[in-house]
Structure formats: structure tokens, C-alpha cells
């Protein structure tokens, strides 16, 4: 078991962190998705091809490295389709398609994954995924589909006829979702539908870990400079205890995410329990840390101009993205035969 980053992973973390600090600072997040930042993210760092095998033009890295990258993009509240494309790539690595994987690795296309099952008639698909992550920005939709008695993975080009996309009003202002109606849209069958749910849980937990870390760092910094009743608020026992509780949640979450990423790469038999634990614990812990970080800012934290609400909204949106924590707790209990 490996819970500590190695030298190469630390270098990856530092490179992504430094890039996002300059290319996508927090004030810019409010402007939404910037295709130029996404192009640089892929051109300079090659992040979209991180877990794509080298034979398809990727880096051939594992979930542990993807988790490092997602932790940093989560901390920076990076807008746009990076997480959505990571989800699609995870599914595609289970059912490899040279054309799509090469295009994603080169940064030529962005992709997203629908979790709803479509109907496939041999050439086209029908169905209406209700909440597709980054559905308005993505070029290709990857989705499971029922073809006769088989479950297959299909790819749909979202600019083709038969596709209607409607932007949804979402809680998270930094990353949108869309309703995608498919009525006879041309689709290409990629192969059998893979079981990718556990790896998706690990990827999302890694982003949530980054949100937690950034929120805690922000409120600790604020507690050192904000004066109330003639004292720094960080000197008050109530604030110190709350910050300590938030730090404890972060430390537990980091261990859980590192273990789940290790299991995804090295111990598939342990992955189902590790993935269920990651979403059962990290999802809720991330929201609680973001919530308390907002509350400890006091009145200023509730203002539109402050960044605290951006972390709060990302944390809540992520908490329910793959189902609420109670679903993952129930699955974990079932896996452990409790």
C-alpha cells in the first residue's frame, strides 16, 4: 500500500499547481470556461492524456497520477470540461478506441460521459441524459447503450444532427451541466460497456480533496489576519477547535484518496470497497469543510464578491454528482457484509 507521493508525483503536483496559479487564478474562475487555458493545460502539461496508454499518444500513467492532477484542478476550481473528459477517458481505457483516445491525448477534442443508458438500434441512439457534466462544452459524448441484449459503449459527436443540448441552471457557477436529447443521433459502437464506476468515484474524490485543502488553507490564512474585539480570530478557542476538526477531516480524506488511487492501479480486488469509502466519506467531509470555511469568514463570506461561496457550491455539487453519500455508505456496508 502506498499513501505518500513519490518524487515524480510531487513534481507533477508542483507543475500543475504552478500552471494553474498563473493561467487560471481564482479571480478568473468567475469568467467560466476558457478554451485557451484548456488548450495550454494539454499542450504544456499533457494532462488530458495522463492515463491514456502510450500506444495511443498518452503518458501511460495510472490513477494515482490522475488523482494528483485532479486534486490541483479541484483546489483551483478549474472551470470547464477537465473532470468530464477524465471521466470519459476512464471509461475509454476500459474499452479502448484508438481514434478517440488519440484525439483526447492530443487535446483536439473534449469528451464527457453520460451515466444514463441509451437505446442503440445499430446505427443511431435515442435517449435523454438529464445531467451531462460539461455537456455544452464537450465535443463527444461517451455513454453506455443497450443494443439488443448487449450493453455497449457508444460515442456520439455532439455537433451532429439528432442532438439537442440545453444548458441547465446549476448550483456550481464554475462548471456547467446540460440536458442532451438524442433522437436518432449517429453513434459509433466502441465495444462492450466497461465497469468504470469505482474509478469514477476515485477521480471525483481526488478533486474533492483539492477543494477541501484549498478551503482550509484560505480560512487558516484569514484567521491569522482578521481581528475581532482586539484579537486575531485564530486565537479564539472556538475557531481553533473548528480549524483542528477541519484539518483532521482533511488528513483522513487524503489517506482514503491515496489508498483508493493505489487500489485502482495495484489491487483491483480492493477497489470496490476503497471507492465506496472514498465517496461515502470524502464527499460529505468536503462539503462540511467548505461550509465551515464559509461560516468562519463571518458576514463577508456570504457576499457575492467573496470566493468562499464558490468552494461551497463546488463542494455541494460534487457531493451528489455520483449519488449522495448515503448510496455509497449502503454499498460499502453491502460489500463488507454488514
N, C-alpha and C positions, 0 to 999 in steps of 0.2 A: 504494500500500500504506500502511496506517495502523496503527502499532504503539503509539501513545500515546493515552491517553484524552483526549477533548476536555472542555470545561468542563461541558457538560450531563451527560456520563457520570461525571465526578468528583462532581458534585452528587448524582447517583443513587447512586453508591457510598457517599458520606458519609451520605445519608439512610437507606439500608438498614442500614449499619453501626451508626448511632446507634440505630435502632429495635431491632435485634436485641440490642444491648448491654443495653438496659433490659427488653425484652419477653421475651427468651429467652437469659438469661445462661447460661454453661456449667454451673453447678450445677443449673439447671433442666432441662438436656438429659436428665439421667438419668431424669426423670419420664416421658419419652416425648412422644408427640404431644399437643399442646394445641390443640383446635379454636378456642379463643378467640384464641390467638396467630395462627393461620392466618387467622381472620376479620379481625383487625386488619391483618395483612400485606396483605390485599387491600383492605380498606376505607380504610386510611390511605395506602397506597403504590400500590395497584392492580397489584401485581406479577404476579398470575395473568393479567392481560390485557395484559401488556407487549408481546408480539409479535402480539397479535390485531389485525387491521385495525380502523381507526376505525369503519368501517361496521357492525361487529358489537359496538361498545362498548368496544373495546380502545384501547391507546395508539398502535398502529401503529408501534412501534419495531422494530429489527432484532435479529439475533443478537448483535451487538456489545453492545447494551444488556442483553440477557438474560444474556450471559456475565458482565457486571459484577455483576448481581444474584446469579447462581449462585456467583460467587466469594465473595461475602459470606455467603450462606447456608451454603456449604461451610465457610468459616472458623469460623462459629458452630456448626457441626454441627447445624443446624436439624433437629429431628425432623419426621416427618410427610410428607405427600404433595406437597410443592412440586416436587421434581425429577420425580416421576411425572407430575404434572399438566403440567409443562413439556414432558415427552416427548410426552404425548398431544396437547398444543397444537401442537407442531411437526408432528405427523402431520396434524392437522386443518387447519392452514394450507395444507397441500398438497392437501387435499380439503375445502374449506370447507363447514361446516354452520352456518347461522345460529343455530339453536336451541342447539346445544352451545356454540359459541364465545361467544355472548352470556351463557349461564349461567356459563361459566368466568370470563369477564371480570368479571362482577358478583360472583363469589365464592360463587354459590349452590350450585355443585357442585364436587367434586373428581373428577379423572379419572386413569386410568392406562392405559398402553399395553402390550399383550401382543405379544411378538415371534413367538410361535408362530402358525402358520396354522390357522385354524378351518375347519370344513366348514359351508357355508350351503346350506340346502335351499329358499330362497325366503322363509321367514318366521322360521325359527329357526336356531340354530347349535349345533354339537356340537364338543367338544374339551376338552382339559385343559391349559391353560398351567401349567407346573410351578412357575415362579418369577415371580410378578407383583409388581412393586415397589409397596409400599404397598397391596397388594390388599385388606387388611382395612378400610382407611380410605376407599378410593375409592368414589364413587357410581356411576361409569360406567366400563366397560371399552371401550377402543377397540382394535380388532385387525384384522389382515388376514384375509380368509376366501376360500376357494375356492368360487365359485358357478358350477357347470358348468365352462366352460373359462376363466372370467374370474377375476381376482383383484380383490376389492373390499375396501373399508374398512367395517367394521360397528361399531355402538355397541350395547352391552348394558348395561341397567340392572341393577346387581348385587344389588338388593333384590328382583328379580322371581323368579317360580317357575322352576325348572330350573337354578338357580345354587347351587352349594355351595362355600363358601370355608373353607379350612383354614389357619390361621396356621402358618408354618414357624418352626423354631428357627434363627435366623440369627446370624452372627458379629457383625454390626453391631447393637449394642443400641439405637441411636438411630433406626433406620429398618427397619421390618419388610418381609417378603415373605409371599406367600400362594400356595397351590395353589388354582386356581379351576377347578372341574369344571362344565362346561356341557353339560347333557343336554336338548336341546330348549328352550333358553332363547330367549325372544323377542329378535329383533335387528332393527335398522334399518340398511339399506344407505345409506351416505353418498355413495358414488361409487367411482371407481377407486382402488385402493390406491396411495398415493404412495411414492416412493423417498425415505425420510426418514433412512436410516441414517447418512449423513455428518453431518447436522445434529445427530443424537443424540450422535454422537461428540464434536462440538464442545461441546455443552452439558455433557456429563459431564466433559470436560477442564477446563472453566471451574470446576466445583465442585472438582475435584482440585487446581487451582491454589490455591483458597482454603484447602483443607486443608493444603497444603504451607506456605503463608505463615504460617498460624496456628501450626503445629507449630514452624517455625523461630523465630518470634517468642517462643514460650514457652520454648524451650531457651536462646535467647540471654539472655533475662531471668533465667533460673535460673542460667546460668553467671556472671552478674555478682554474685550474692549467695551462692552455695554455696561454702563454704570447706572445703578438704580439705588436711590436712598444713600448715596455716597459710597457705594461699594460696587466692585465688579460683580455681575450676576453669577459668574462662575464660582464665587466664594460662598454663595448661599448653599446650605446643606441640601435643600430640596432640588436645586439644579444639579449639584454634584452627583447625587444619588441617581437622578434620571439619566445623566450622561453615562454613568457607570453601567446602568442597566442596558442602555443602547449599545455600549461597547461590547458587553457580554453577548448580546444577540448577534452582533457583527462577527465576533470571533467564532461563535458556534456555526453561523451561516457559512463562513469561509471554510471551515473544516468539512462541512457537509457538501459544499460545492466541489472542493478539491477531490474528495473521496468519490463523488458521483462521476466526475470527469475521468478519474483514474479507472473506475469500473467500466465506463463506456469504452475505454481503449484497451484495457488489460484483463478485465474479469467480467465477461458478458453475463455470467450466471448471477452475479451480484447486482447487476444494473437495475433490474425492475424495482427491488427494494430501495436502492440508493436514489433512483429517480423519483419514486413516490415520496420518499422522505424529503428530498430537495424541495419539491413543491408544497408538501404539507407544512414544512417549517419555514423555508426561506420566503415564500410568498407572503405569509402573514407577518413575519418579522420585518420584512422590507417595508410593508405598509405602516407598521407600528413605529419604526424608526423615523420614516418620513413624516408621519403625523406628529410625533413628539418634537421633531426638529422644527416643524412649523409653529407649534404651540409655544415652544420655548423662545421663539423670536418675539413673542408678545404681539401687540397690535400691528406692528409693521409687517409681520409675517402673513397677515391676512390681506394685505394690499395687493392690487393688481401689478404694481410696479416691482414688487419683490419676487425673487426667484423661488421662494420656499414652496409656493403652490405648484410650481412646475414639477418638483420632485414628488410632491404629494400625489399629483394626478398621474404621473408615470407609474408610481408605486401601486396605486389602486387599479389602474388599467392592466398592469402586468399581473397583479394578484389573481385576476379572474380570466386572463387570456386563454389559459388551457384548462379552465374549470376552476371553481373555488377550492380553497384548501380542504374543505370537508370531503370532497370527492377523492382527493389524493390520500387523506387520512384513512378513509374507508378502504381504499385499495391497498394501502400499506398494511392495515390490520388483516385484510384477507390474505395477503402474501405471507404474513407472519403467523397465520392461522390463529389469530387472537379472537 
